[in-house]
Amino acid sequence: MKFSRYILALSALGSAIAAPTSNSSTVDRSNLTIALIRTPPPNWPLPLTNYDYTDITFNISECVDVGIELIKEAKASGSDVVVFPELWFPGFPKGSDSHYNFTRDYLPSYIENAIVIGDAQWNRLIAAIQAVGIYANLNFAEVDGDYMHMYPSMTFNMYVQRENVHFAPFPYLAGVGDETSLWWENEWVNTGTLSVYSVLSGAYSFVAAIGATFVIDPFGSRVAHVNANASFEEFPMLYYNLNTSGFNSSQTYDINGQASWGTLSQIVDSFPGYVPKVEGEFVKQKNVSIDYLMTGELVIPS
């Protein structure tokens, strides 16, 4: 779905690629430079596993200000593409379960600081991207959209299409030895997940996240990495150069590959007979109105 000449939506949950104007940027495909943002947005609790939003005020305008400066810095450093972490605008809502009362005490303000496609903040970002001449993978909270996540029903169909480059933004990642992090907040688990993705898809995976940030090659090896404890001021982003001139963009599927119709059919045919073939609740799309979310009545079980 195209929002304009320059915007291609990747998902309705607020991830989009913004491109420069046609005459403002020339990309050397033998030396494509990708910048992965790892510094937090303003008004976001630190350290990484701190979920306390006391005295925190969301401000999307300030967030866009900082985002624009990072876009300019990425371009000035020679980058062709800049990738933001998941929900960087206005910041991933940590501690959203009921124990921390985020949905009750802070969600209404968070929604008020979400981006609307075509609003003043969105237009500021797009204007900055076009002005400097860079491609940008923006990841933001949007007040209108559908829910999506990394489920096999989504990833398998991505494997099938034989990506060369996969952007895999994550909200934040603590270091391997950080005992305060939950399992999904730790880079150890996510490195393994992305290694599997890269091997099955044949793609380079670029993980932009606040804290630990890394790149995985098509063989599942981590080829670039910045530690979660590295200074945000000294290392606000990870840069990686990639020779894409040899990529075969004409191969968009492989009927003989592990990710193919034949494999999918085999999975269906060999599905355990004793398991009921019913849809269940897991895959059903769930919609919650913004009006309801603004009441603060939503409770996410711990």
C-alpha positions in Angstrom: 0.0 0.0 0.0 1.5 3.3 -1.0 1.0 6.4 1.1 2.8 8.6 -1.4 5.4 8.5 -4.0 8.1 8.0 -1.4 6.5 5.9 1.3 6.0 2.1 1.1 4.3 0.6 4.2 5.9 -2.6 5.4 3.2 -3.2 8.1 0.2 -1.5 9.4 1.6 -1.4 12.9 3.9 1.4 12.0 6.9 0.3 10.0 7.7 2.1 6.8 10.5 2.6 4.3 10.9 6.2 3.3 13.0 6.9 0.2 14.8 10.1 -0.9 13.7 12.0 -4.0 14.9 10.3 -7.2 17.7 12.8 -7.8 19.0 13.4 -4.3 20.8 10.1 -3.6 23.0 7.7 -5.5 23.6 4.3 -4.0 26.8 2.3 -4.6 25.5 -1.2 -4.6 29.0 -2.6 -4.2 29.3 -0.7 -0.9 25.8 -0.3 0.6 26.1 1.2 4.1 23.4 0.5 6.6 23.2 2.4 9.9 21.3 0.7 12.8 20.1 3.1 15.5 20.8 1.8 19.0 20.4 4.9 21.1 17.1 5.5 23.0 14.6 8.1 22.2 14.1 11.0 24.6 11.9 10.4 27.7 12.5 6.7 27.8 13.5 5.0 31.1 17.0 3.7 31.5 18.7 1.3 32.2 17.3 -1.0 29.6 15.3 -3.2 32.1 13.9 -0.2 34.1 10.1 -0.2 33.6 9.4 2.8 35.8 7.8 5.7 33.9 7.4 7.9 37.0 8.0 11.6 36.0 8.4 10.5 32.3 6.5 12.7 29.8 6.0 11.4 26.3 6.7 14.1 23.7 6.6 13.0 20.0 7.9 16.4 18.8 11.1 15.9 20.9 11.4 12.4 19.6 11.2 13.5 16.0 13.8 16.2 16.7 16.2 13.6 17.9 15.3 11.2 15.1 16.0 13.8 12.5 19.4 14.5 14.0 20.2 10.8 13.9 19.1 10.6 10.2 21.4 13.5 9.4 24.3 11.9 11.3 23.8 8.6 9.5 23.9 10.3 6.2 27.0 12.4 7.1 28.8 9.2 8.1 28.2 7.8 4.6 25.1 5.7 5.2 22.6 4.8 2.4 20.0 3.4 4.8 19.1 4.1 8.4 17.0 1.7 10.5 15.3 2.6 13.8 14.4 0.1 16.6 10.9 -1.1 17.0 8.4 1.6 18.1 11.3 4.1 18.5 8.7 6.8 17.9 7.7 7.7 20.7 9.5 4.7 22.4 8.6 1.1 23.1 6.2 0.8 26.1 8.2 -1.3 28.6 6.5 -3.0 31.5 3.1 -3.0 29.8 1.7 -5.8 32.0 -0.6 -5.1 34.9 2.2 -5.2 37.5 3.6 -1.9 36.3 0.3 -0.3 35.4 1.5 1.2 32.1 -1.8 0.6 30.4 -3.7 2.3 33.2 -1.4 5.3 34.0 0.6 6.0 30.8 -1.1 4.4 27.8 -3.5 7.4 27.1 -0.6 9.8 27.0 1.4 7.3 24.8 -1.5 7.2 22.3 -1.7 11.0 22.2 2.0 11.0 21.2 1.7 8.3 18.5 2.3 9.2 14.9 -0.5 9.6 12.3 0.4 9.2 8.7 0.3 12.6 7.1 0.4 14.6 10.4 2.9 17.4 11.1 5.5 15.0 12.8 5.3 12.5 10.0 5.8 15.2 7.4 8.8 16.5 9.3 10.4 13.1 9.2 9.7 12.6 5.5 11.0 16.1 4.7 14.3 15.4 6.6 14.8 12.1 4.8 14.2 13.6 1.4 16.4 16.6 2.2 19.5 14.6 3.2 19.0 11.9 0.5 18.8 8.6 2.5 16.5 5.6 2.8 15.0 5.2 6.2 13.2 2.3 7.9 10.9 4.1 10.4 9.3 2.1 13.2 6.6 3.9 15.1 3.4 3.7 17.2 0.5 4.5 14.9 -3.0 5.3 16.0 -4.5 3.3 13.2 -3.3 -0.1 12.2 -3.4 -3.9 12.4 -1.5 -6.2 14.8 1.3 -8.3 13.6 4.2 -10.2 15.2 6.9 -12.8 14.4 4.8 -16.0 14.1 5.7 -18.9 11.8 2.7 -18.2 9.7 4.4 -14.9 8.8 8.0 -15.9 8.7 7.6 -19.0 6.5 6.0 -16.9 3.7 8.9 -14.4 4.0 11.4 -17.3 3.6 9.6 -18.3 0.5 10.2 -15.0 -1.2 14.1 -15.2 -1.0 15.0 -11.9 0.6 18.5 -10.6 0.2 18.3 -8.1 3.1 15.9 -8.4 6.1 15.3 -5.6 8.5 14.5 -7.0 11.9 14.1 -4.0 14.3 13.6 -5.0 17.9 12.7 -2.6 20.8 15.7 -3.1 23.0 18.1 -5.9 23.9 20.0 -6.4 27.1 23.4 -8.2 27.1 23.9 -11.9 27.5 25.0 -11.6 31.1 22.2 -9.2 32.2 20.3 -11.2 34.9 17.7 -8.5 35.2 16.4 -9.1 31.6 13.5 -11.3 30.7 14.1 -14.1 28.2 12.8 -12.1 25.3 14.7 -8.9 26.3 18.1 -10.7 26.0 20.3 -10.6 22.9 21.2 -14.3 23.3 17.7 -15.5 22.5 17.2 -13.0 19.7 20.6 -13.8 18.1 19.5 -17.4 17.8 16.1 -16.5 16.4 17.7 -14.3 13.7 20.3 -16.9 12.9 17.6 -19.4 12.1 15.7 -16.7 10.0 18.8 -15.8 8.0 19.7 -19.5 7.2 16.2 -20.4 6.1 15.6 -17.2 4.1 19.2 -16.8 2.7 19.2 -13.1 3.8 21.4 -10.8 5.8 19.4 -9.8 8.9 19.9 -6.3 10.4 18.7 -6.0 14.0 18.4 -2.4 15.2 17.6 -2.3 18.9 18.3 0.0 21.8 21.3 -1.5 23.5 22.7 -4.6 21.8 22.6 -4.3 18.0 23.9 -6.8 15.4 24.0 -8.2 11.9 23.6 -11.9 10.9 24.8 -13.2 7.5 22.9 -15.8 5.4 24.9 -18.6 7.1 23.6 -17.7 10.5 26.9 -16.1 11.8 27.0 -12.8 13.6 29.2 -10.5 11.5 28.8 -7.2 13.3 27.8 -6.4 16.9 27.7 -3.6 19.4 27.4 -4.6 23.1 24.4 -3.5 25.1 26.6 -1.7 27.6 28.4 0.4 25.0 28.0 4.1 25.4 25.0 5.5 23.6 26.8 8.9 23.1 30.0 7.3 21.7 28.2 4.6 19.7 24.7 5.8 18.8 24.5 3.4 15.8 26.1 0.4 14.2 27.4 0.8 10.7 27.7 -2.1 8.3 28.9 -2.2 4.6 27.5 -4.7 2.3 28.3 -5.6 -1.3 24.9 -6.1 -2.9 26.0 -6.0 -6.6 26.0 -9.8 -6.8 22.5 -10.2 -5.4 20.1 -12.0 -7.7 17.0 -9.9 -7.4 15.3 -11.9 -10.1 15.1 -15.0 -7.9 12.0 -14.4 -5.8 11.3 -18.1 -4.9 12.8 -21.6 -5.2 10.4 -24.4 -5.9 13.1 -26.9 -4.7 14.0 -25.0 -1.5 13.3 -25.7 2.1 10.8 -22.9 2.0 8.5 -23.8 -0.8 5.0 -25.0 -1.7 6.2 -28.6 -1.6 7.5 -28.2 2.0 4.3 -26.5 3.1 2.2 -29.2 1.6 4.3 -31.8 3.3 3.8 -30.1 6.6 0.0 -30.1 6.1 0.0 -33.7 5.0 2.1 -34.9 7.9 0.1 -32.9 10.5 -0.5 -35.2 13.5 -3.8 -36.9 13.0 -4.8 -36.8 16.6 -4.7 -33.0 16.7 -8.0 -31.3 15.8 -7.8 -29.4 12.6 -9.5 -26.3 13.9 -8.4 -22.6 13.7 -8.4 -21.9 17.4 -8.1 -18.4 19.0 -4.3 -17.8 18.5 -4.4 -16.6 14.9 -7.6 -14.6 15.0 -7.2 -10.9 14.5 -8.1 -8.9 17.6 -9.1 -5.2 17.5 -9.3 -2.9 20.5 -10.7 0.6 20.0 -8.5 3.6 20.7 -11.4 5.0 22.7 -11.2 2.0 25.0 -7.4 2.2 25.3 -7.7 5.8 26.3 -9.7 4.9 29.3 -6.8 3.2 31.0 -9.0 0.1 31.7 -6.9 -2.3 29.6 -5.2 -4.9 31.8 -2.4 -7.2 30.4 -1.9 -10.1 32.8 1.6 -10.5 34.3 
